[in-house]
Amino acid sequence: MHMILSMAPLLALSSLDVWEREASSRNSTGEFYLSTQGVTVSEAVLGMKGKLAIEKHGMLRIDGLVAKTACERMLKKVEEVRPMSTLGPRHHNVAVAVDRAVEGVYTSVIDKIYPVIRDLVTESGVLVAMGIMVNDPGAKYQTWHADTVPDPRSAKLFTFFVALEDITDDMGPTGLVGGSHRQPFINSCSEEIRATKRAPCHSLIDAHPKLAATLSQGDVLIMDSTIYHRANENTSGKRRRYFYFSMTSPGKLPVGSTYTLLDGYKTAQLTLKNYLSWARTRPGAGI
């Protein structure tokens, strides 16, 4: 039996359509989020509400999901990372092998929001990426981009970012373009790129609401892989550090993702319903 989250009312991302009565308020940054404090909901309601939030807004923040002690253990592991600018200067993305620190973080997430993940990718959903993402001091803005190309014939991919420390606005938090995963935006973006022969669709992105995903230690940001986003500029003098994993629904993998995952895990086809056995899988090389 999976833990049932207790949570506060759901809040809506500013200029997107409001989700009836429970989405009538906004938090200070306008993010759509679930709190781990408040009234208890059933697994069925949790799964349904989480899925609807992500379908409508392309993102969902759940606060306080991972214990600070688990985050601190993971931070020690992150410091083993060698400088590797795999996503641009001062932006690092490195696959990790499951050890006690890694297992402590992802099991905290899956245990507590299993119904949400299940409703997004099904219990046969497959792990397709797992690693650490580091944004060093001085890192510049990334280009706006989506991780995968929208294609109704492909599986859906969702990424779960865990804030291993408080992530403030000057640390280069992830910026997101509200509604950019939805079909009207996708169609307009394609038309602009065809007309201008430039990607991404800058004029359309400039006109849409954006937010910076500032997070507290232990918060989780779930992101639809087709939403436009970027790492913002890090002017803080501190590293910004996430742990993340990505899962897809069964089917053809979407085009575009880095699929940062050690070979042993790729071969094993690790599924959601068997997540408690992931740690027993031989990973291949990794940190």
N, C-alpha and C positions, 0 to 999 in steps of 0.2 A: 504494500500500500504506500502510495506516495504522499508526502506531506501536503496538507492543504494550506495554501497561503491565506493569511488574513490580510485584507487590503482596504484602502480608502477608496472613495469614489474615483472613477476614471476621469482624466482631464484631457481636454482637446488641444491639439496643435492649432495655433491661432487662426489663420484665415481659411483653414479647411472646414468642411462641413461638420457641424456639431452632432455628436452621437447622443441624441435625445437627452433625457434629463440628467443621466449620470455623467455626461460630458459637458455640463453647462458651466463649469468653472475652469480657470486656467491657473497654472502655477507661475512662478516668477519668470521663467524662461520660455513659457509657451510650449513646453514639450508635452507630448502625450505620455502619461506614465501611470503605473500602478504602484501603490505604496504597500509595504509589508506591515502596516499598522491599520487597524480598523475592523470591519465586520468580516466574519468568516464566510467564505463562499464554497460551494461544492466543486469537485473536480470538473464536472460537466460545464458549469458556469465559468470557471476559471479558463478552461480551454477555449470555450466559445468567445469570451470577451477578449482574451489575448489575441486570438486569430483575427477577430473583427477589427481590433485596433490596428494591427499590422497591415491588414488588407486596405484599410482606409487611409492610413497615414504613412505606411512604409517603414515605420519604426515604432518601438515601444521601449520605454525605460522602466525598469523595475528597481526600486531603491532598496538598499540594505540587504541584498540577496546572499552575498558571500561574507562570511565572518572575517573580521579584521585579522585574526591570527592566520587564517588560510591565505589571505592576501600578502601578509608579511613574509610567510614562507615562500610564496611564489616570487616575491620581489628579490629574495636572495638568489633564486635560480636565474632570474632575468639578468642579474649582474654577471653571469657567466658568458653572456653573449659577446662574441667578437664583433667589432665594427664591420658591418656588412650593409652597404647602401643599396639594398635591393629594390627599393621603391622610389629612389631619387636621393640626392645628397642629404645625409643626416636622417634618412627614414629607413628603418630596418624591419625586416619581416623574416623570422626564422622559425622553422619547424622544430617541435620539441618532442622528445620521448616521454611517455607517461611514467612518472615516478610518484612518490607520495605527495609531493607538493602540487603537481599538476592534477593528480586524481582528486585531491581535496577540493580544488576549485571547480572542476567541471561537474563532479558529482553533487556539489552544493547547488549548482544551477539546475541540473536535470532533476534531482530529487524534488526540488521545490516547485518547478514549473513544468513538470513532465506533461500535464494535460495540454499546455500551450504548445510545446514542441511537437507532441503527438498530433495535434490538430493541424499543425502547419505542414509536417512532412510524413505523417503516419508512423506507426511503430516500426515499419520497414525502412524508414528514412536512414540514409547512410552518412557517416562522418566523412567529409571530403577535405577538410582543412583543420589544422590545429597548430597554434604557434604563439609566439609573442611578437608584439608590434611595438617598436620603440621610436620615439620622435625626439631626437637630440636637441639641445639648446642651439639656436641659430637656424633650425630647419625652416625653410620657406614654405609658403602656401603650395600645396599640390594643385594640379589642374583638376577642375571638376570632372568627375567621371562616375560611371556605374561599373560595378564589378562584373556584371554579366549582361549579355545582350538579351533584351526581352524577346521571347519566342514562345508562343503558346504550345509548341510541340516539345519543348524541353521541360525537364524537371524544375521545380522551384528551389532556390537556394537561399538560406537565411544564415546570417552570421550573428554570433552571440559574443559581444565584447564585455569583458569584466574589467572594471577600473581597479587596478591594484593599489592605487593611492588616490587622494583627492586630485581631480583634474580641473584646474582653474582656466579662466579664459585666456591667460597669457601663456599657457603651456601647449598650445596647438591642439585644442580639442577637435574632434571630428565635426566638420560642418556638414549640414544636410539641407537639401532643397525640398521643401514641402511639396508633396503631391507629384514628384517627378517620376514615381514608379507607375503612375496611372496612365491609362490609354490616351486620354486627351493630350497630356504632356508628351508622351512618346510620339504620337502622330505629329504634333506641332514641331517637336525637336527634329524629327526626320525631315520635315519640309524645310526647316531653316538650314539644316546641314546641306541638303541638296541645292538650295538656292545660293548659299554663301560659299559652298565647298570648304567649309571650316568646321571642325569639331573641337569642343562640344558646341551646343547651341547657346552661345553667350547671351544673346538678347533675351531669349526666353528664360534662362536661368536668372539673369539680372532682375527680371520682372516678378519672380516668384518668391514667396516667403522662405526665409532661411533661419536656421538656428544653429548654435554651437552647443554640442553635447557636453557641457560641463557636468561632471559627475563627482559623487563622493566615493570614498573607498568602499568597495563591495557592491556598488551599483552595477547593474547590467543593462546594456543597450542592445536590443535585438533589431537587426536591420535587414530589410528586403534587399537582396543583392542588385536589384535593378534601379534602386533609388540613386540619384546623383548625390555625391558627397565628396569630401576631400579632407586631408589633414590641414588644419590651419597653421599659421606661422607660430613658432615657439620662440617667444621673446623672454622667457622666464629665467633662463639660466639653469633650469632643471630638466631632467629627462622626463618625458611622458611615457608611461608604460601600461600597456594593455596585455592581458591574456585573451585569446579568442579561439573559438572553434566554429566551424561551418557545417551545416547538414543540408542534404537535398532530399526531396521526395523521390520515390522510385522513378526511373525513366532515364532518358537521354540527358547527359550532363549539359548544362548551358555553356555557351561559349563565353570566354573572357576571364574567368577567375584564374588566379595563380595556382589554386589547388595546392597550397603549401601543406604537405602532409608527408611524413616519412613513408618509405616504400612498403615496409612491413604492414602498416595500417591500411595502405591502399589495397594491397593484395588480399588482406583479411576481410575487406568489406564490412567494417564495423557498423552495426545498426543500433538505432535508439533502444529497441527492446532488450538488447544485450549489453547496454552501456556498463553494467557492473563488471563485465568481463574484459573490458577494453585494456585494463592494466595488465592482463595476463598475455597479451599479444606481443610477439617479438617485433620491435619497431624498425630494426636496421639502425643505421648511424644517426646520431642526433645528440643534443645536449641534455 
